[in-house]
Amino acid sequence: MHAVFGGGPYGEDAGRCIPGPPAPVTMTASLPDSGAFVYRPVTVGSWSDPDDPIAFYDDAGPVPPPPLSELEKSWLDRRVGQ
């Protein structure tokens, strides 16, 4: 799939190929002077073909919630079953 980046090291790189779909939750770019720049997805859509999605990433994108533990999943399953 393809991605557009808002700022950061990939800011000028519209249409960069990235793994997916689905769009990765984070994309990390190595900085030349050491360290890393983390992108987070803001939205995923398509310009023309729904089977070829395009992700828009920004350094200030929403932080995804942490994954549920197995115990938390069992609690939710019990709540749904009641």
C-alpha positions as CSV (number, residue, x, y, z in Angstrom):
1,M,0.0,0.0,0.0
2,H,1.0,3.6,-0.2
3,A,1.4,6.4,2.4
4,V,1.6,10.2,2.6
5,F,3.5,11.7,5.5
6,G,2.9,15.0,7.2
7,G,6.3,16.4,8.1
8,G,9.3,14.6,9.5
9,P,12.0,12.8,7.4
10,Y,9.4,11.3,4.9
11,G,7.5,14.6,4.6
12,E,8.4,15.2,0.9
13,D,8.0,11.5,0.0
14,A,4.3,11.3,-1.2
15,G,3.2,7.8,-2.2
16,R,6.0,5.8,-0.4
17,C,5.3,2.1,-0.5
18,I,4.7,0.6,3.0
19,P,3.7,-2.8,4.3
20,G,0.0,-3.5,4.4
21,P,-3.0,-3.4,4.2
22,P,-3.9,-3.0,6.9
23,A,-1.8,0.2,7.6
24,P,0.8,-0.3,10.2
25,V,0.0,1.2,13.6
26,T,3.4,3.0,13.7
27,M,6.1,3.8,11.1
28,T,9.6,4.5,12.4
29,A,12.1,6.5,10.4
30,S,15.8,6.5,11.4
31,L,17.2,10.0,11.8
32,P,20.6,10.7,10.2
33,D,22.1,12.0,13.5
34,S,20.8,9.0,15.5
35,G,17.4,8.5,17.1
36,A,14.1,7.8,15.4
37,F,11.0,9.6,14.2
38,V,7.7,7.8,14.8
39,Y,4.7,8.4,12.6
40,R,1.2,7.4,13.6
41,P,-1.7,6.9,11.1
42,V,-4.3,9.7,11.0
43,T,-6.6,8.3,8.4
44,V,-6.7,5.5,5.7
45,G,-8.7,5.9,2.5
46,S,-8.5,5.6,-1.2
47,W,-8.2,8.1,-4.0
48,S,-9.8,5.9,-6.6
49,D,-9.7,2.2,-5.7
50,P,-10.9,0.8,-2.3
51,D,-8.7,-2.2,-2.8
52,D,-5.6,0.0,-2.9
53,P,-5.8,2.1,0.3
54,I,-3.6,5.1,1.0
55,A,-2.6,5.9,4.6
56,F,-1.9,9.4,5.8
57,Y,0.6,9.5,8.7
58,D,1.6,12.4,11.0
59,D,3.9,12.7,13.9
60,A,1.0,14.0,15.9
61,G,-1.5,11.3,15.0
62,P,-3.6,9.5,17.5
63,V,-1.9,7.1,19.9
64,P,-3.5,3.7,19.5
65,P,-4.9,2.1,22.7
66,P,-2.7,-0.7,24.1
67,P,-3.8,-4.2,23.2
68,L,-6.0,-6.0,25.7
69,S,-4.5,-8.7,27.8
70,E,-6.1,-12.2,27.8
71,L,-7.6,-11.5,31.2
72,E,-9.2,-8.2,30.0
73,K,-10.6,-10.1,26.9
74,S,-12.2,-12.7,29.2
75,W,-13.8,-10.0,31.3
76,L,-15.3,-8.4,28.2
77,D,-16.5,-11.8,27.0
78,R,-18.3,-12.4,30.3
79,R,-19.9,-9.0,30.2
80,V,-21.2,-9.6,26.7
81,G,-22.6,-13.0,27.7
82,Q,-24.7,-11.6,30.5
